[in-house]
Amino acid sequence: MIEFLLSIFYFTIFCFIISKITFFKDDKIPNRWFMIIFGIKVIVSILLTVIYSEYYNNRDKSDIFKYFDDSLAIFEALETNPLDYVKMVLGLDFDYKYFTVNYYQYMYHWTRPYSSDLISDSHIIIRFNAFVRLFSFGYFQVHNVFINFVSLMGLTLFYKAFKAFLPNKEKVLFYSIFLVPSILFWGSGLLKESIIFFALGILISNFLKITKQFKVINLICITVAIILLIYTKMYLLVALSVPILGYLMNQVLSFKKAIYGYLTSISLFLLSINIVPLIIPKLNFVSQISNKQQAFSKYIKTVETNSGFTIPELTDGVSILLAIPNSLLNTIIRPFLWECNSLFVYLSAIENIGILCLIVLAFSFRKKMTFKQQNIFFFNLFFVFILFSIIGLTTPVFGAIMRYKIPGMLLLLIALLLLVDLEKIKAKHAFLKRIL
């Protein structure tokens, strides 16, 4: 009962914040829509909690529980050594031996046995939970309320960032960002995806602002977002590097066609991943991709999974290039219906079919885009191409793929929305005018 009342209390506070601050005010979308979405996300997070409780017999293997449980070791430092607590939450734990001996050795997931990342991506969600424990008194559902407000802010930043490129498409943009099943489901739980949406929303929205007018506050926000992404999923920064450089090139060099900036950018990217390792061996992109694939393959041998499959082993740059078409197939199209053996995988397959139908629809009713729209269109597509390639190259589990690809799914849907002529569709199907 206390957990329920405390969750309602914080939910009410966040709804009050949504109703009052200008961040959630919009001239096209009613303010109450954001509160409704927040409520839906909290309900979905409860559903996700129930599913994880039923699916995982061992709490220690459940992503939404294991990082929550580990955060207790940090939080308990507040009573004995508050300064240690602050340092760990803020990532200022530079004396790693001291903190390992006193705190981290008592966690089960601070250090992962099969990790190829330069920085562990489990730390940020553990730190988040340790911070929220200040308000939750250890009640799990309160953490769901907090993480969903963080996710809501991130997704709202996506809406604000792309709204300027999509006049008269604001409602469909809102639906695409907030109501697509996989984005809603995986972006509503006590998982890293919510923090990823928050960081990506900050980074992309402030990047687009700073290309119009330089402000120090935008640069600070971009720096904070980059730090968050380093501590969650560093490969997202790799996937963003090409479209960011391509967008800037089009802004500065004024190419006749927007695609030229991105082709130049990806050429420089391919050149750099061959030169940088000669200077900084740890930043060997090919080795990182290969190691990540091997780490994931080792991990699934120790953890039971119903949706694993075999992918070609990566050994060098040539093997990676040859494997990219198959990696995109695995990420965009698979699993096929006949490969499904669980409800989650079936739902993923059905959503993939839906996305393919939307791609056909967008090209069937495509419109001529302005240069500004083309620039952001290719920004999204190149991000999706690189992200989906990395995921497909390294992840031999359909269940993991459908989680990892949702940031790319979000930008893919926005790209299709840029391409499609909604007025043609409305003219053909008049009933859509009411909802679109």
C-alpha positions in Angstrom: 0.0 0.0 0.0 2.8 2.4 0.9 4.5 1.7 -2.5 1.2 2.4 -4.3 0.6 5.7 -2.4 4.1 6.9 -2.9 4.0 6.1 -6.6 0.7 8.0 -7.0 2.2 10.9 -5.0 5.2 11.3 -7.3 3.1 10.7 -10.4 0.9 13.6 -9.4 3.9 15.8 -8.8 5.3 15.1 -12.3 1.8 15.6 -13.9 1.7 19.0 -12.1 5.1 19.8 -13.5 4.0 18.8 -17.0 1.0 21.0 -16.8 2.9 24.1 -15.6 6.3 24.3 -17.3 6.7 25.7 -20.9 8.8 22.7 -21.9 5.6 20.7 -22.4 3.6 23.5 -24.0 3.0 23.2 -27.8 0.9 25.1 -30.3 -0.2 22.0 -32.0 -0.4 19.3 -29.3 -2.6 19.8 -26.3 -0.7 19.8 -22.9 -3.0 17.0 -21.6 -1.6 14.7 -24.3 1.8 14.7 -22.6 0.2 13.8 -19.3 -1.8 11.0 -20.9 1.4 9.6 -22.5 3.1 9.8 -19.2 0.3 7.8 -17.6 0.4 5.3 -20.4 4.2 4.9 -20.0 3.8 4.3 -16.3 1.1 1.6 -16.9 3.4 0.0 -19.5 6.3 0.0 -17.0 4.1 -1.9 -14.5 3.2 -4.4 -17.3 6.9 -4.8 -18.1 7.6 -5.4 -14.5 5.0 -8.1 -14.3 6.3 -9.7 -17.5 9.9 -9.7 -16.3 8.8 -11.1 -12.9 7.1 -14.0 -14.7 9.7 -14.5 -17.4 12.8 -14.6 -15.2 12.7 -17.1 -12.3 16.0 -15.7 -11.1 15.7 -12.0 -10.2 19.5 -11.7 -10.6 19.1 -12.2 -14.4 16.4 -9.6 -15.0 17.6 -6.3 -16.3 15.0 -4.2 -14.6 15.7 -5.8 -11.2 19.4 -6.6 -11.1 20.6 -3.0 -11.5 18.0 -1.8 -9.0 19.2 -4.3 -6.5 22.9 -3.4 -7.1 22.2 0.3 -6.4 21.6 -0.5 -2.8 25.3 -1.0 -2.2 25.9 2.6 -3.3 22.9 4.0 -1.4 24.0 2.4 1.9 27.1 4.5 1.7 24.9 7.5 2.4 24.6 6.5 6.0 28.3 5.6 6.7 30.1 7.9 4.2 27.9 10.5 2.4 30.9 11.8 0.4 31.5 8.3 -1.1 27.8 8.2 -2.1 28.0 11.5 -3.9 31.2 10.5 -5.7 29.7 7.2 -6.9 26.5 8.7 -8.1 28.3 11.4 -10.0 30.9 9.1 -11.4 33.8 10.7 -9.5 35.0 7.4 -8.1 38.5 7.8 -9.4 40.1 5.7 -6.7 38.7 2.5 -8.2 40.5 0.1 -5.9 39.1 1.9 -2.8 35.5 1.9 -4.2 35.8 -1.7 -5.4 36.9 -3.0 -2.0 34.3 -1.1 -0.1 31.3 -1.1 -2.4 31.5 -2.6 -5.9 32.6 -6.1 -4.9 29.2 -6.4 -3.2 27.4 -5.9 -6.5 26.7 -8.6 -9.0 26.5 -6.6 -12.1 28.9 -3.6 -11.7 31.5 -5.6 -13.7 30.2 -7.9 -16.4 32.0 -11.1 -17.2 31.6 -10.8 -21.0 32.0 -7.1 -21.7 34.0 -5.6 -24.6 33.1 -2.0 -23.9 35.7 0.6 -23.0 33.3 1.7 -20.3 30.7 -0.5 -18.8 27.2 0.5 -19.8 25.6 -0.9 -16.6 27.0 1.8 -14.3 24.7 4.6 -15.4 21.5 2.8 -14.6 22.9 1.6 -11.2 23.8 5.2 -10.4 20.4 6.4 -11.5 18.7 3.9 -9.2 21.0 4.9 -6.3 20.0 8.5 -6.8 16.2 7.8 -7.0 16.5 5.8 -3.7 16.7 9.2 -2.0 13.0 9.6 -2.8 11.7 6.0 -3.2 12.5 4.5 0.2 13.5 1.4 -1.8 10.0 0.9 -3.4 10.6 -0.3 -7.0 7.5 1.2 -8.7 8.6 4.7 -7.6 11.7 4.2 -9.8 9.4 3.4 -12.7 7.6 6.7 -12.2 10.9 8.6 -12.2 12.5 6.8 -15.2 9.4 7.4 -17.2 9.5 11.1 -16.6 13.1 11.1 -17.8 12.1 9.1 -20.9 9.1 11.5 -21.5 11.5 14.5 -21.5 13.9 12.8 -23.9 11.1 11.9 -26.4 9.6 15.4 -26.1 13.0 16.8 -27.1 12.8 14.6 -30.2 9.4 16.0 -31.0 10.6 19.6 -30.6 13.8 19.0 -32.6 12.0 17.5 -35.7 8.8 19.5 -35.5 10.3 22.4 -37.5 11.0 20.1 -40.4 7.5 18.7 -40.5 4.9 21.4 -40.9 1.3 20.2 -40.8 2.6 16.7 -39.6 2.8 17.4 -35.9 0.2 14.9 -34.8 1.7 12.1 -36.8 5.1 13.0 -35.5 3.7 12.8 -32.0 2.2 9.4 -32.7 5.4 8.1 -34.2 7.6 9.2 -31.3 5.3 8.2 -28.4 3.0 5.4 -29.5 5.0 2.9 -31.7 4.7 -0.3 -29.7 8.4 -1.2 -29.3 9.5 2.3 -28.5 6.7 2.6 -26.0 7.4 -0.8 -24.4 11.2 -0.7 -24.1 11.3 3.0 -23.5 9.0 2.8 -20.5 10.8 0.4 -18.2 13.6 0.7 -15.7 16.1 0.1 -18.4 19.0 2.0 -20.1 16.8 2.8 -23.1 15.0 5.6 -21.2 18.3 7.3 -20.4 19.4 6.8 -24.0 16.3 8.6 -25.3 17.0 11.4 -22.8 20.6 11.7 -23.9 19.9 11.5 -27.6 17.0 14.0 -27.3 19.3 16.5 -25.6 22.1 15.9 -28.1 20.1 16.1 -31.3 17.9 19.0 -30.3 20.8 21.1 -29.1 22.9 20.2 -32.1 20.2 21.4 -34.4 19.9 24.6 -32.4 23.6 25.3 -32.3 23.8 25.0 -36.1 21.4 27.9 -36.3 22.9 30.1 -33.6 25.8 29.4 -31.3 25.0 29.5 -27.6 27.1 28.3 -24.7 24.1 26.6 -23.0 23.6 24.4 -26.1 27.3 23.4 -26.1 27.0 22.5 -22.4 23.9 20.4 -23.1 25.7 18.6 -25.9 28.6 17.8 -23.7 26.4 16.4 -20.9 24.5 14.3 -23.5 27.8 12.9 -24.9 28.9 11.9 -21.4 25.6 10.2 -20.8 26.0 8.3 -24.1 29.5 7.3 -23.3 28.2 5.7 -20.1 25.2 4.0 -21.7 25.9 3.0 -25.3 29.1 4.4 -26.8 28.3 2.9 -30.2 25.4 5.4 -30.6 28.0 8.2 -30.7 29.8 6.3 -33.4 26.5 6.0 -35.3 25.9 9.8 -34.8 29.3 10.9 -35.9 28.7 10.5 -39.6 25.3 12.2 -39.8 26.5 15.1 -37.6 29.5 15.7 -39.8 27.4 15.3 -42.9 24.8 17.8 -41.7 27.5 20.3 -40.8 29.2 19.9 -44.2 25.9 20.7 -45.9 25.4 23.7 -43.7 28.9 25.1 -44.3 29.9 24.0 -47.8 26.4 24.4 -49.4 26.5 21.3 -51.6 23.9 21.3 -54.4 22.5 18.0 -53.1 22.2 17.0 -49.4 23.5 13.5 -50.1 26.9 14.8 -51.0 27.7 16.0 -47.5 26.9 12.5 -46.1 28.9 10.6 -48.7 31.8 12.8 -47.9 31.3 12.3 -44.2 31.1 8.5 -44.4 34.2 8.5 -46.6 36.1 10.4 -43.9 34.7 8.0 -41.3 36.1 5.0 -43.2 39.4 6.7 -43.5 39.6 7.6 -39.9 38.8 4.1 -38.5 41.9 3.0 -40.4 44.2 5.8 -39.2 43.1 6.4 -35.6 44.1 2.9 -34.4 47.7 3.7 -35.5 47.7 6.6 -33.0 45.4 5.3 -30.3 45.3 1.4 -30.5 42.4 1.2 -28.0 40.2 3.0 -30.5 40.4 0.2 -33.1 36.9 0.1 -34.5 37.3 -3.2 -36.2 38.6 -4.9 -33.1 35.8 -3.3 -31.0 33.2 -4.7 -33.3 34.8 -8.1 -33.4 35.3 -8.2 -29.6 31.7 -7.1 -29.0 30.4 -9.9 -31.2 32.5 -12.5 -29.5 31.5 -11.2 -26.0 27.8 -11.5 -26.9 28.3 -14.9 -28.3 30.0 -16.1 -25.1 27.3 -14.5 -23.0 24.4 -16.3 -24.7 26.2 -19.6 -24.1 25.9 -19.0 -20.3 22.3 -17.5 -20.4 19.3 -19.4 -21.7 17.7 -17.7 -24.7 14.9 -18.7 -27.1 15.8 -16.3 -29.9 19.5 -16.9 -30.6 20.9 -17.5 -34.1 24.3 -17.8 -35.8 26.1 -14.9 -37.4 29.4 -15.0 -39.3 32.5 -14.5 -37.2 34.2 -11.1 -37.8 38.0 -11.1 -38.1 39.0 -8.0 -40.1 37.6 -5.0 -42.0 36.8 -7.0 -45.1 34.7 -9.6 -43.2 32.8 -6.7 -41.6 32.0 -5.1 -45.0 30.9 -8.4 -46.4 28.7 -9.1 -43.4 26.9 -5.7 -43.5 24.1 -6.7 -46.0 23.2 -9.7 -43.8 23.4 -7.6 -40.6 20.9 -5.1 -42.0 18.6 -8.1 -43.0 18.8 -9.4 -39.4 18.0 -6.0 -37.9 15.3 -4.6 -40.3 13.5 -7.7 -41.6 14.2 -10.7 -39.3 12.9 -12.5 -37.4 10.7 -14.1 -40.1 7.4 -15.4 -38.8 8.5 -19.0 -39.1 11.6 -18.2 -36.9 9.4 -17.0 -34.0 9.1 -19.1 -30.9 7.9 -16.6 -28.2 5.3 -13.9 -28.0 7.9 -11.1 -27.9 9.6 -12.4 -31.0 6.2 -12.7 -32.8 5.4 -9.1 -31.9 8.8 -8.0 -33.2 8.2 -9.8 -36.5 4.8 -8.3 -36.9 6.2 -4.8 -36.2 8.9 -5.3 -38.8 6.2 -6.2 -41.3 4.4 -3.0 -40.4 7.6 -0.9 -40.8 8.2 -2.5 -44.3 4.6 -1.5 -45.2 5.2 2.0 -44.1 8.4 2.2 -46.2 6.4 1.1 -49.3 3.6 3.6 -48.4 6.1 6.5 -48.0 7.7 5.8 -51.4 4.3 5.3 -53.0 3.1 8.7 -51.8 6.5 10.5 -51.6 6.8 14.3 -52.0 9.5 16.6 -53.1 11.5 17.7 -50.0 13.2 21.1 -49.5 17.0 21.1 -49.1 16.5 21.6 -45.3 14.2 18.5 -45.2 16.6 16.5 -47.3 19.5 17.3 -45.0 17.6 16.0 -41.9 16.2 13.1 -44.0 19.7 11.8 -44.8 20.9 12.6 -41.2 18.3 10.1 -40.0 18.9 7.5 -42.7 22.7 7.5 -42.2 22.3 7.1 -38.4 19.9 4.2 -39.0 22.2 2.5 -41.5 25.2 2.7 -39.2 23.4 1.8 -36.0 21.5 -1.1 -37.6 24.8 -2.4 -39.2 26.6 -2.3 -35.8 23.7 -4.1 -34.1 23.3 -6.7 -36.8 27.1 -7.4 -36.8 27.4 -7.9 -33.1 24.1 -9.2 -31.8 23.0 -12.9 -32.4 19.7 -12.7 -30.4 16.4 -11.4 -31.8 15.2 -10.3 -28.4 18.2 -8.1 -27.9 18.1 -6.7 -31.4 14.5 -5.4 -30.9 15.6 -3.5 -27.8 18.9 -2.1 -29.2 17.4 -0.9 -32.4 14.6 1.4 -31.0 16.6 4.6 -31.3 17.1 3.8 -34.9 13.5 2.9 -35.3 12.5 6.3 -34.0 14.7 8.2 -36.5 13.6 5.8 -39.4 9.9 6.6 -38.8 10.7 10.4 -38.8 12.6 10.0 -42.0 9.6 8.2 -43.6 7.4 11.0 -42.3 9.6 13.6 -44.0 9.3 11.6 -47.3 5.6 10.9 -47.4 3.0 13.3 -48.7 0.3 13.2 -46.1 -2.1 15.4 -48.1 -2.2 12.9 -50.9 -3.1 10.1 -48.4 -5.7 12.3 -46.8 -7.3 13.2 -50.1 -7.6 9.5 -50.9 -8.8 8.5 -47.5 -10.9 11.3 -46.1 -11.5 9.7 -42.7 -7.8 10.1 -41.9 -8.2 13.9 -41.8 -9.7 13.7 -38.3 -6.7 11.9 -36.7 -3.8 13.1 -38.8 
